[in-house]
């Protein structure tokens, strides 16, 4: 009878241990599943960030090209302006010279 009681206690203990182990296993499986989901989410975020960075780099490159074109255009316009000012100054001097001659003549 004592052996039967001991066996029953051992059986109950083992059943409890199996339940505890099973619960622990399920908890660990849920944790692994959650971690795998977090990894997948992080990979998606990384992919999105990489794509955004590539788009921004392309936009920066296009902006740099636009700035270079605008700078070249401004240089050309400035050269034309300087040439126009020089031409206008020469014309003014010529007109002043002609006016001076006309004043001397009359």
C-alpha positions in Angstrom: 0.0 0.0 0.0 2.8 2.4 0.8 4.5 1.6 -2.5 1.2 2.3 -4.3 1.0 5.7 -2.5 4.6 6.5 -3.4 3.9 5.5 -7.0 0.8 7.6 -7.1 2.7 10.6 -5.7 5.5 10.1 -8.3 2.9 9.8 -11.0 1.2 13.0 -9.9 4.6 14.7 -9.6 5.7 13.6 -13.1 2.3 14.6 -14.6 2.8 18.1 -13.0 6.3 18.2 -14.3 5.1 17.3 -17.8 2.5 20.0 -17.7 5.0 22.6 -16.5 7.5 21.5 -19.2 4.7 21.7 -21.8 3.7 25.1 -20.6 7.3 26.3 -20.7 7.7 24.8 -24.2 4.6 26.6 -25.4 5.8 29.9 -23.9 9.2 29.5 -25.5 7.6 28.7 -28.9 5.4 31.9 -28.6 8.5 33.9 -27.7 10.4 32.5 -30.7 7.4 33.3 -32.9 7.2 36.8 -31.6 11.0 37.3 -32.2 10.7 35.9 -35.7 7.8 38.4 -36.3 10.0 41.2 -34.9 12.9 40.2 -37.2 10.6 40.2 -40.2 9.3 43.6 -39.3 12.8 44.9 -38.8 13.8 43.5 -42.2 10.9 45.2 -43.9 11.7 48.5 -42.2 15.4 48.1 -43.2 14.3 47.4 -46.8 12.0 50.5 -46.8 14.8 52.6 -45.3 17.3 51.4 -47.9 14.8 52.2 -50.7 14.2 55.7 -49.2 17.9 56.3 -49.0 18.4 55.3 -52.6 15.5 57.7 -53.6 17.1 60.5 -51.6 20.5 59.9 -53.1 19.0 60.1 -56.5 17.2 63.3 -55.6 20.4 64.8 -54.2 22.3 63.9 -57.4 19.5 65.5 -59.5 19.6 68.6 -57.3 23.4 68.8 -57.6 23.1 68.6 -61.4 20.5 71.3 -61.4 22.7 73.5 -59.2 25.6 73.0 -61.6 23.4 73.9 -64.6 22.1 77.0 -62.8 25.6 78.0 -61.9 26.8 77.7 -65.5 23.8 79.7 -66.7 24.5 82.4 -64.2 28.1 82.6 -65.3 27.1 82.9 -68.9 24.5 85.5 -68.1 27.1 87.4 -66.0 29.6 87.4 -68.9 26.8 88.7 -71.3 26.0 91.4 -68.8 29.6 92.5 -68.4 29.9 92.6 -72.2 26.7 94.6 -72.5 27.9 97.1 -69.8 31.3 97.4 -71.6 29.5 98.0 -74.9 27.1 100.6 -73.3 30.0 102.4 -71.7 31.9 102.6 -75.0 28.7 103.9 -76.7 28.2 106.5 -74.0 31.8 107.6 -74.3 31.4 107.8 -78.1 28.2 109.8 -77.7 29.8 112.2 -75.2 32.8 112.6 -77.6 30.4 113.4 -80.5 28.4 115.8 -78.4 31.5 117.6 -77.3 32.6 117.9 -81.0 29.2 119.2 -82.0 29.3 121.7 -79.2 32.6 122.9 -80.4 31.4 123.1 -84.0 28.3 125.2 -83.2 
